[in-house]
Structure formats: C-alpha cells, structure tokens
Amino acid sequence: MASELYNTIDALSREKGIDPQIVVSAVEDAIVVATRKYYKTQENLRAELDKETGKIRAFAVKTIVETPEQVEDPVLQVTLDDARKINPNVELGGELQINKQTEGILGRIAAQLAKQVIFQKVREAERDTVYNEYIGRVGEIVNATVKRIEGPDVIFDIGKAEARMPRKEQSRLESFAMGERVRVVIARVERASKGPAVVVSRAAPELVQHLFQTEVPEIYDGTVVIRAIAREAGERTKIAVMSKDKDVDAVGACVGMKGMRVQSIIRELRGEKIDIIEYHEDAVTFAEKALQPAKVSRVTVVDSGDKHLEVVVDDSQLSLAIGKKGQNVRLAAKLLGWKIDIKSEEEKRQEVELQMSALVGTASTPLENVPGLGEGLVEKLSAAGVTTVEALADMTPEQLEAIEGIGPKTVEKISLAVNNYFSSLEAGEAGAPAAEGEVSAEPVAEESAASSDDITAEVEAAPDATVDENSGQEETAESTEEPAPSEEKQ
C-alpha cells in the first residue's frame, strides 16, 4: 500500500497534469540539496523515496577502485578493501552507498530549502507539459473563462492551463467580466519564465473564419470556401469567399436570409463591421470588389511582378475608397496581397499632363543638325543662349536682330533654313512611318541658287525664321532623330 506522502504526490501530479515520477524526482533532489547543505560536503549524494513507507533515504555514492594508487579523489572514490568493510557484496568497478542520517537533523531551514526546490521542479515540469500540450494547437479556437484581469492583460482559464491575452490581441470594442465565457484563438505558446505560457487572441482573423464556419453550413461542408481575410479588430473585416457550386451564391450564403447569419457574427464581435466580397482570380476585378463600397472607374496593373495596382476613382469617391485613416484601401491591399495606389480622376489628369509636358520639354534638336545654318551663325546663336531649333523657331525677327552680328538678311536665311527643316520632318513622316521613339527625316537638297523673289516668299510664309548673312552657301546635314514639340503633341 502506498504511503500518505506518495498519495499526496500522486494527487498533485494529477492536478498539475504532470507525471508523478517528476514530482518524486523533485522531492529526492530537494532532500539531496538539504543534505549537502547540512553536511557541507562535496560528495556525490543521492536520495530515494520508499513508496510503501514514505521515508526518504539519502546516501553518498563512491566508485570502487582496486588499489590505493588508483584513488584520485577520496571523496568520490574508495578502494575495494575499504568498500568491503562496509558492504561485503560490492564488486570492483561498482558503487558503494554510504548512508547519511537525515531524520530529525535537517531542521527548518533545510526543509524550507527543500520546499523551494520541489516547487521549482514542479513549475518547470508544469510549463513543459503546457508547452507540449498547446504548441501543436496554435491557431485553434478554444472556449475560455475569464479568470482575472491584470492591468491591460486578461487571464483566461482554458482547461489545463492559464492563458494570457495582451492588449494588442484584444478588440477595442470588447470588455470582459470575471467568469465570462468567450471564444479565443491560441495565438502562440511561449516558454515563459513565469506566468501563463499560452497567449490567446480575440483580434486574429482565424476567429472570424471560425465564426463563419459555425454560422454558415455551406462553409462548414466545403461548398463555399473562404479564400482570404483581412481584419483590423474592432473596426472592420473584409472576407473574400468563393462558391464551388455554380448554383450557390457565396455572398448570399454568408449573409443569410435578412442578414441573420452575418448579424450573429457581428454580435459576437461586439459590432465590428464585416464586408463580404466575392473572390475573383483576376486581380483587377477582385480589386474593384475589394474597394467596395466605393465605385472604381478603372484599375491598371502597374507591375505584375511586384504586385502593384493603380486604381482611379471619381473625385467624389476618393475619400470613400481610401476610408477612415486609410482603412478601406489598407484592408483591400491586405486582402489582395497587392500594393494599391488610389488616385482621383483630377490627380490622374494632372499626372498625365505633367508627363506630356516633360516629354515635350525634353524634345530638342541642336542647331548643328539644321541644314542651311553655317558654323559662324551657330556660334553667334549659341553665344546668345539659343542652342536648339525649337528655341530658334519661337523667336521673333526683332529678337533675332537684337543679337550681335545678325541683320535682316541673316534673319531671312534663318527663316528659310528652319522652315525647310520642319518641312523635311513632315515629309519624312508622311513618306514612311518612323520606328517607335524615332522620327525619320530626309536631308534637304542643296539649292543651287535662290532668287530674291523666292526668298521674299519664304519670309512672308514664316516671318519668325532667320538666315545667316555670313554664309553664302547652304549646308546639307542629317536631320535629328528627336521629334519636334508639335509632332509630340500630335
């Protein structure tokens, strides 16, 4: 029959959910510690609990060697002859057990020390048991009872252990009372030095998923599948569902008749808003659905590799699409797994105009590429800050004549050269379409002679153009490959 001490150990083990042998070992280790402290010895001490009598025997253990020369440490070793004086049945290489008196001599301090060792061993064993029990149940929903509230943390009783729910795992809409029963998600299991090792959550998306599985039979039997959930606890949840049966409406099944199913879930979550969205494989269509209740004008894939979308909405829908503090677009991006940029129609229009202006601004042709302008004239124009054909074409004859070394005849020559240059570009585009990003132009044929009437006619046609009076001959040069501003706008 087991002793009263062993029965107490067995009851403690059942209460803590640990192996009784762990508690027995803790008691034996405690007696060893107390005995060592009392005798102030470095001997190898051991203890044994007798289950029948409940007595604990402490003894020192020494290894048996053959000769005195082999004894390296008298505290830990003993010769065979000396060992047989104590126990005639020992053998070479075995162990000799020397009893240590413990009954009635250890005292109160040793007993207190033994008690601390036992509690420490039991706590360590309990933590290991809890860890092994719940480490494989992370993400599981369990019923819990509120046990106590410690500052911002709530301590729950989840059966075999206590669980802690920190503030960040709570919904801002919820408050708890002592003894209240709630459903929680096992978020993680920690090997904590003290306190509960299980951390539970009411803010995890798995809680919403479990509630839908409980309330919607179509989700429970697999007809409707939850493809994605994005949640900000206490604020809003977006859930994407898809039906495997073409005759079953996934969104309607989750909402229920007159919204009964989803309202039951909302009550469980203390009034948290829930958006139920039909899932689509196409990211563009899915994004339009995910941004509801805002109406989307168009969605463009910016980069499919980086999963980047650009969404354009009407100016009146911009604030609704973004949501309070960016919540709607943030949840939609989390639901899709894509980065989403939202712009209004006005913002997009301004962006396009800036891009067009930048393209037009970068289109420029050096003066050296224009046939009919001599090197001397190009140097004069460059010295005056005119380096491109586009800038030259925008100048009036009065502005050109204000440049040193340029007179009326030179202005006429410049006008003729610029007109011929732009005419050649137009002729080149009409004759053969240029490659993308390029404009092809035929070089202007050198004129053998030009009458004063012809020059006058050219000046009247384009009064803003100019000619170099120092250059009596017109040069032939290759035209630029960059488009003129007017062509870019077209």
C-alpha positions in Angstrom: 0.0 0.0 0.0 1.3 3.4 -0.9 2.3 5.8 1.8 0.5 9.0 2.6 3.4 11.1 1.1 3.2 9.2 -2.2 -0.6 9.6 -2.4 -0.1 13.3 -1.9 2.4 13.4 -4.7 0.1 11.4 -7.0 -2.8 13.9 -6.3 -0.5 16.9 -7.0 0.6 15.3 -10.3 -3.0 14.7 -11.4 -3.9 18.3 -10.5 -1.0 19.8 -12.4 -1.2 17.3 -15.3 2.4 16.1 -14.9 4.0 12.6 -14.5 4.1 11.6 -10.8 7.7 10.4 -11.3 8.6 14.1 -12.0 7.3 15.1 -8.6 9.1 12.1 -6.9 12.4 13.2 -8.5 11.8 16.7 -7.4 11.4 15.5 -3.8 14.5 13.4 -4.0 16.5 16.3 -5.4 15.3 18.5 -2.6 16.5 16.1 0.0 19.9 15.9 -1.7 20.2 19.7 -1.6 19.2 19.9 2.0 21.6 17.1 3.0 24.5 18.7 1.1 23.8 22.0 2.9 23.7 20.3 6.3 26.8 18.2 5.9 28.7 20.8 3.9 30.2 18.1 1.7 31.1 17.7 -2.0 30.3 14.0 -2.0 28.1 12.6 -4.8 24.8 12.4 -2.9 21.6 10.7 -3.9 18.2 10.2 -2.4 15.5 7.6 -2.8 11.8 7.7 -1.8 10.2 4.5 -0.5 6.7 4.4 -1.8 5.5 2.0 0.8 6.8 3.7 3.9 7.1 7.2 2.6 10.6 7.5 4.0 13.4 9.2 2.0 16.9 7.7 2.3 19.9 9.9 1.5 23.4 8.4 0.8 26.7 9.2 -0.6 28.0 7.3 -3.7 31.6 6.3 -4.2 33.2 4.5 -7.1 35.2 1.3 -6.2 38.8 1.0 -7.4 41.3 -1.8 -6.9 44.4 -0.2 -5.2 45.0 2.9 -3.2 47.2 4.3 -6.1 44.1 4.5 -8.3 42.3 6.7 -5.8 42.4 10.2 -7.4 39.7 11.8 -5.2 38.9 10.2 -1.8 35.6 12.0 -1.7 34.4 10.3 -4.8 36.4 7.0 -4.9 37.2 4.2 -2.4 39.4 1.0 -2.6 37.9 -2.4 -2.9 39.1 -3.5 0.5 37.7 -0.4 2.3 34.4 -0.8 0.5 34.0 -4.5 1.5 34.4 -3.4 5.2 31.2 -1.5 4.8 29.4 -3.8 2.3 30.9 -7.3 1.7 28.9 -7.8 -1.5 30.3 -4.9 -3.6 32.4 -5.6 -6.7 35.3 -3.8 -8.4 34.1 -1.0 -10.6 30.7 -0.8 -8.8 29.4 1.8 -6.4 29.4 1.9 -2.7 26.4 3.6 -1.0 27.2 5.2 2.4 24.0 6.2 4.3 23.6 9.8 5.5 21.4 10.4 8.5 18.6 12.9 7.7 15.8 12.2 10.1 15.5 14.8 12.8 18.7 16.6 11.9 18.0 18.6 8.8 15.9 21.3 10.6 13.6 24.1 9.5 16.0 25.9 7.1 16.8 22.7 5.2 13.1 21.9 5.0 12.3 25.3 3.6 15.1 24.9 1.0 13.7 21.5 0.1 10.2 23.1 -0.3 11.6 25.7 -2.7 13.4 23.1 -4.8 10.2 21.0 -5.0 8.1 24.0 -6.1 10.6 25.0 -8.7 10.8 21.5 -10.2 7.1 21.2 -10.3 6.7 24.6 -12.0 9.2 23.7 -14.7 7.5 20.3 -15.3 4.1 22.1 -15.5 5.5 24.6 -18.0 6.9 21.8 -20.2 3.6 20.0 -20.0 1.6 23.0 -21.0 4.1 23.8 -23.8 3.9 20.3 -25.2 0.1 20.3 -24.9 -0.6 23.5 -26.8 2.3 24.0 -29.2 0.5 21.9 -31.7 -2.7 23.7 -31.3 -1.7 27.2 -32.4 -4.5 28.8 -34.5 -7.1 26.6 -32.8 -10.3 28.1 -31.3 -11.0 27.2 -27.6 -13.6 28.2 -25.1 -12.1 30.2 -22.2 -13.3 31.6 -18.9 -12.1 35.0 -17.7 -10.2 34.2 -14.5 -8.7 37.6 -13.6 -7.6 40.9 -15.1 -4.0 42.1 -14.6 -3.7 45.6 -15.8 -4.2 45.7 -19.6 -3.9 41.9 -19.8 -6.8 39.4 -19.3 -6.0 36.0 -17.8 -8.2 33.1 -19.0 -8.7 29.5 -17.8 -8.5 27.3 -20.9 -8.7 24.0 -19.1 -5.3 22.5 -18.4 -3.6 25.9 -18.2 -3.9 29.6 -17.9 -3.7 31.8 -20.9 -2.9 35.5 -21.3 -4.4 37.9 -23.7 -2.4 41.1 -24.0 -3.9 44.4 -25.0 -2.8 44.3 -28.7 -4.6 40.9 -29.1 -7.9 42.5 -27.9 -10.6 44.3 -29.8 -11.2 47.9 -28.7 -14.9 47.2 -28.7 -14.7 44.5 -26.1 -14.6 44.4 -22.3 -14.6 41.4 -20.1 -16.2 40.4 -16.7 -15.0 37.9 -14.2 -16.3 34.4 -15.0 -17.4 35.4 -18.6 -17.0 32.6 -21.2 -15.7 33.6 -24.6 -14.1 32.0 -27.6 -10.4 32.8 -28.2 -7.7 31.8 -30.7 -4.5 30.3 -29.4 -2.0 32.8 -30.9 1.3 31.4 -29.7 2.9 29.4 -26.9 5.9 30.8 -25.1 8.4 29.2 -22.7 7.9 32.0 -20.2 10.0 32.2 -17.1 6.8 33.0 -15.1 3.1 33.3 -15.6 1.0 31.7 -18.3 2.8 30.5 -21.3 -0.2 30.4 -23.7 -1.1 33.6 -25.5 -4.6 33.9 -26.8 -6.2 36.4 -29.1 -9.6 37.9 -30.0 -8.1 40.1 -32.8 -6.8 37.3 -35.0 -8.6 36.7 -38.4 -8.9 33.0 -37.5 -11.7 33.9 -35.0 -13.8 35.4 -37.8 -13.1 32.4 -40.0 -14.2 30.0 -37.2 -17.4 32.1 -36.6 -18.3 31.9 -40.3 -17.7 28.1 -40.3 -20.0 27.8 -37.3 -22.8 30.0 -38.6 -22.7 29.1 -42.4 -23.3 25.4 -43.2 -22.1 25.9 -46.8 -18.7 26.9 -45.4 -18.6 24.0 -43.0 -19.4 21.4 -45.7 -16.9 23.0 -48.2 -19.5 24.3 -50.8 -18.3 27.9 -50.0 -14.6 28.5 -49.4 -13.1 31.4 -47.6 -10.1 32.5 -49.8 -8.8 35.5 -47.8 -9.5 37.5 -44.7 -8.2 41.0 -43.8 -9.1 42.3 -40.3 -8.5 45.3 -38.1 -10.0 44.2 -34.8 -12.8 46.4 -33.5 -13.0 48.3 -36.8 -13.7 46.3 -40.0 -13.1 43.0 -41.5 -13.1 42.1 -45.2 -13.6 38.5 -46.2 -13.4 37.0 -49.7 -15.5 33.9 -50.4 -15.9 31.7 -53.4 -18.5 29.1 -54.3 -17.6 25.7 -55.7 -21.2 25.2 -56.8 -22.5 27.4 -59.6 -26.0 27.3 -58.1 -24.9 28.6 -54.7 -24.3 32.3 -54.2 -21.3 32.6 -51.9 -22.0 36.1 -50.7 -25.7 35.4 -50.1 -24.9 32.2 -48.2 -22.7 34.1 -45.8 -25.2 37.0 -45.3 -28.1 34.7 -44.8 -31.8 35.5 -45.0 -32.4 39.1 -44.0 -28.7 39.1 -42.8 -29.3 36.7 -39.9 -26.1 34.8 -40.3 -23.7 37.7 -40.6 -25.6 39.7 -37.9 -25.0 36.8 -35.4 -21.2 37.1 -36.1 -21.3 40.8 -35.8 -22.9 40.5 -32.3 -20.2 38.0 -31.3 -17.6 40.6 -32.4 -19.4 43.4 -30.4 -20.5 45.3 -33.5 -17.4 45.1 -35.8 -18.2 45.9 -39.4 -17.9 43.0 -41.9 -17.6 43.3 -45.7 -18.3 40.0 -47.6 -16.7 40.1 -51.1 -16.9 37.6 -53.9 -13.4 36.3 -54.8 -12.0 36.6 -58.3 -8.8 35.1 -59.7 -8.4 38.3 -61.8 -6.6 40.9 -59.7 -8.3 43.8 -61.5 -11.8 42.5 -60.9 -11.0 41.5 -57.4 -9.6 44.9 -56.6 -12.8 46.6 -57.8 -14.8 44.3 -55.5 -12.4 44.7 -52.5 -12.7 48.5 -52.6 -16.4 48.5 -52.1 -18.5 50.4 -51.1 -16.5 52.9 -53.3 -17.2 52.8 -57.1 -14.0 52.3 -59.1 -13.6 54.0 -62.5 -10.7 51.8 -63.7 -7.9 49.6 -62.4 -4.5 49.3 -64.1 -1.7 46.7 -63.4 1.5 48.8 -62.9 3.8 45.9 -62.2 2.5 42.3 -62.1 5.9 41.0 -60.8 5.8 43.3 -57.8 2.0 43.0 -57.5 1.3 46.7 -57.9 -2.1 48.2 -58.9 -3.2 51.7 -59.7 -6.8 52.5 -59.0 -8.6 55.6 -60.4 -11.9 56.7 -58.9 -14.2 59.6 -59.4 -13.3 62.7 -57.3 -16.4 62.2 -55.2 -15.5 58.6 -54.4 -11.9 59.2 -53.4 -12.5 59.6 -49.7 -14.8 56.7 -49.6 -12.3 54.4 -51.4 -9.5 55.4 -49.0 -11.7 55.1 -45.9 -11.2 56.4 -42.4 -7.5 56.9 -41.8 -6.8 54.8 -45.0 -8.6 51.7 -43.5 -10.6 50.7 -46.6 -7.6 50.7 -49.1 -5.4 49.1 -46.4 -7.7 46.2 -45.9 -8.2 45.8 -49.6 -4.5 45.6 -50.2 -4.1 43.1 -47.4 -7.0 41.0 -48.9 -5.5 41.0 -52.4 -1.9 40.8 -51.4 -1.1 43.6 -53.9 0.1 47.1 -53.4 -2.7 49.6 -54.3 -2.3 53.3 -55.3 -5.5 55.2 -55.4 -5.9 58.4 -57.4 -8.8 60.6 -58.3 -9.6 61.5 -61.9 -8.3 65.0 -61.4 -5.0 63.7 -60.0 -4.6 61.3 -62.8 -5.3 64.0 -65.4 -2.7 66.3 -63.8 -0.2 63.5 -63.8 -0.7 62.8 -67.5 -0.3 66.5 -68.3 3.0 66.6 -66.4 4.2 63.6 -68.2 3.3 65.1 -71.6 4.9 68.4 -70.6 8.1 66.6 -69.6 8.1 64.7 -73.0 7.6 67.9 -74.9 10.2 69.7 -72.8 12.8 67.1 -73.5 12.3 67.1 -77.3 15.1 69.4 -78.6 17.2 69.5 -81.7 20.7 71.0 -81.7 21.3 73.8 -84.2 24.2 71.9 -85.7 21.7 69.4 -87.1 19.8 72.0 -89.2 20.9 72.3 -92.8 21.5 75.9 -94.0 23.0 77.3 -90.9 26.7 77.9 -91.1 29.1 77.4 -88.3 29.6 81.1 -87.7 25.8 81.6 -87.4 25.5 78.7 -85.0 28.3 80.1 -82.8 26.6 83.5 -82.7 23.2 82.0 -81.8 24.9 79.8 -79.1 26.7 82.7 -77.6 23.2 84.4 -77.3 21.9 81.3 -75.5 20.0 79.8 -78.4 21.1 76.2 -78.8 18.0 74.3 -80.1 15.9 74.6 -83.2 12.7 74.8 -81.1 14.1 77.8 -79.2 15.1 79.4 -82.5 11.7 78.9 -84.1 10.0 80.6 -81.1 12.0 83.8 -81.6 10.6 86.9 -83.4 12.7 88.7 -86.1 13.1 91.6 -83.7 14.6 89.3 -81.1 17.0 87.8 -83.7 18.1 91.2 -85.0 18.9 92.2 -81.4 21.7 89.5 -81.4 25.1 91.0 -82.3 26.1 90.1 -85.9 22.6 89.3 -87.2 20.9 91.6 -89.6 17.7 91.4 -91.7 19.3 89.3 -94.4 20.5 86.8 -91.9 17.1 86.7 -90.3 15.6 85.8 -93.8 18.2 83.0 -94.2 17.5 81.6 -90.7 13.7 81.6 -91.5 14.3 79.7 -94.7 16.6 77.1 -93.0 14.1 76.5 -90.1 11.1 76.2 -92.5 13.0 73.7 -94.7 14.0 71.7 -91.6 10.4 71.3 -90.3 9.1 70.6 -93.9 11.6 67.8 -94.2 10.4 66.3 -91.0 6.8 66.3 -92.1 7.7 64.9 -95.5 9.7 62.1 -93.8 6.7 61.2 -91.6 4.3 61.2 -94.5 6.6 59.1 -96.7 7.5 56.3 -94.3 6.4 55.8 -90.7 9.2 56.1 -88.2 10.1 53.5 -85.6 8.7 53.9 -82.1 10.5 56.7 -80.3 12.2 57.9 -83.5 11.3 60.4 -86.2 12.9 59.9 -89.6 13.6 62.9 -91.8 15.1 63.2 -95.3 18.0 65.7 -95.7 17.3 68.9 -97.6 18.8 69.0 -101.1 21.2 71.8 -101.6 19.8 74.6 -103.6 22.0 75.8 -106.4 20.6 79.2 -106.4 17.7 81.2 -105.0 16.1 84.3 -106.4 15.3 87.2 -104.3 11.6 86.6 -105.1 11.8 83.1 -103.7 13.5 84.3 -100.5 10.8 87.0 -100.1 8.1 84.4 -100.5 9.6 82.2 -97.8 9.9 85.1 -95.4 6.3 86.0 -95.9 5.3 82.4 -95.2 7.3 82.2 -92.0 8.2 85.7 -90.6 9.7 84.2 -87.4 12.6 82.3 -89.2 16.2 83.7 -89.8 19.2 83.3 -92.1 23.0 83.8 -91.7 24.4 86.6 -93.9 27.9 85.3 -93.3 27.2 82.1 -95.0 26.6 82.3 -98.7 26.1 78.6 -99.2 23.5 76.4 -97.6 24.9 73.3 -96.0 23.4 69.8 -96.1 23.2 68.0 -92.8 21.5 65.0 -91.3 18.3 65.8 -89.5 17.8 65.0 -85.9 16.1 61.8 -84.8 14.3 63.6 -81.9 10.7 64.7 -82.6 9.7 68.3 -82.6 7.3 69.6 -79.9 4.4 70.0 -82.3 4.8 66.4 -83.5 4.8 65.1 -79.9 1.6 66.8 -79.2 0.0 65.2 -82.3 
